[in-house]
Amino acid sequence: MLTDLIQQLRSSDPAQRRAAIIALANTKNPAATNHLTAIQHNDPDPELRELALKAETYIHQHTALGKTDSPATDARPGGKVGQMLDAVQANLDNNNHTEARKLLNKLLWLKPSLSDDPNVIQMAVVLTGYPVDEAVAALADPEAVPGAKYIPRPRPQKPKEESLLMPRRNTSFQPRWAQVGLDLLIYWTAVVLVTFGFLAFLFYTIIDAFED
């Protein structure tokens, strides 16, 4: 199997080379690292060179641990996260990408720290076809990837910083001091004129009464 995958790395089809890189990473076989290093230096596709680096790092990590499925890290098999990872891989192996995408999306929603896991990154690249630096972010957002139906975690609100982005209150109806002053001046001028008019009328009425 390893020999076939190494041969596939020489394919002229980038999709075939991508699949071979991911499959070699999943073997966790240290013998594959030299071939992955060669891809990093020689492959014309920069995305595949980066993917080969991730795959080689992934193999080295598992080699250093000595055990790939230790229950002490990330709740590996026997825990919910490990079971879901196994389910994602099983769906990938069966070419059921729709179900694998939904499971991985839910997994990233439950445990966002897995976005740095090389195995999760490789799965995300296969499922989305996006570059390495975009694949996990896309799967973590259901609106960005068709078939992902889980709602992402609510982002914390920043009322102080984001208040500038909120619609401002309509201040067009708020009175201005100049307008208020003018209105008061007109009002009191009218009151004075009416008062003087009334007093003048009263004065002349009294005079007429005495003359009679």
C-alpha positions, 0 to 999 in steps of 0.5 A, a space after each residue: 500500500 505504501 508503495 502505491 501511495 508513493 507512486 501516486 505522489 508522482 501523478 500529474 493530477 494534483 487531486 491524486 497527489 493530494 489524496 496520496 499525501 493525506 493517505 500517507 499521513 493517515 498511515 502514520 508510517 515514518 517511512 513516508 516522511 522522506 517522500 513527503 519532504 520531497 513533495 515540499 521541495 519539488 511539487 509545483 503546487 504550493 498548497 500541496 507543498 504546505 499539505 505535505 509539511 502538515 502530513 510530515 509533522 503529523 507523522 512525527 508527532 505520532 511517532 514521538 508519542 509512540 501511541 496514536 490513540 492515547 485516551 489522555 489526549 483529546 478524549 481519543 477512542 472511548 471518548 466522544 471526540 475520539 468516536 466522532 473523529 473515527 466516524 469522520 474518517 470512516 465516512 471519508 473512507 466510504 466517500 460519504 463526504 456529506 456526512 463526514 462534513 457535517 460530523 466534522 463541523 459539529 466536532 469543531 463546534 464542540 471543541 474548537 481547539 481541534 482546529 490545530 490538529 493536523 488530522 482534522 486539518 487534513 480531513 478539512 482540506 479533503 472535504 472542502 477542497 480549500 487551501 490549508 489555511 482556509 479549510 478548517 475555518 470554512 468547516 467551522 462556519 456552517 454558512 460557508 460550506 454546503 451541507 453543514 447544518 450546525 449553528 456556530 457558537 455565539 460570538 461575545 458581544 462588544 457593546 462598547 466597541 461596537 456601539 459605533 456600528 449601531 444606528 444612531 438615534 434620530 436627533 432631527 426632532 430634538 429642539 435646539 436652544 436657538 429655536 427654543 429662545 426664538 419661540 420664547 421671544 415670540 411668545 412673550 412679545 405676543 403676551 406683552 402686546 395683548 396685555 398692553 392692548 387689553 390695558 389700553 382698551 380698559 383705559 379708554 373704556 373708563 375714560 368714556 364712562 367718566 365723560 358720559 
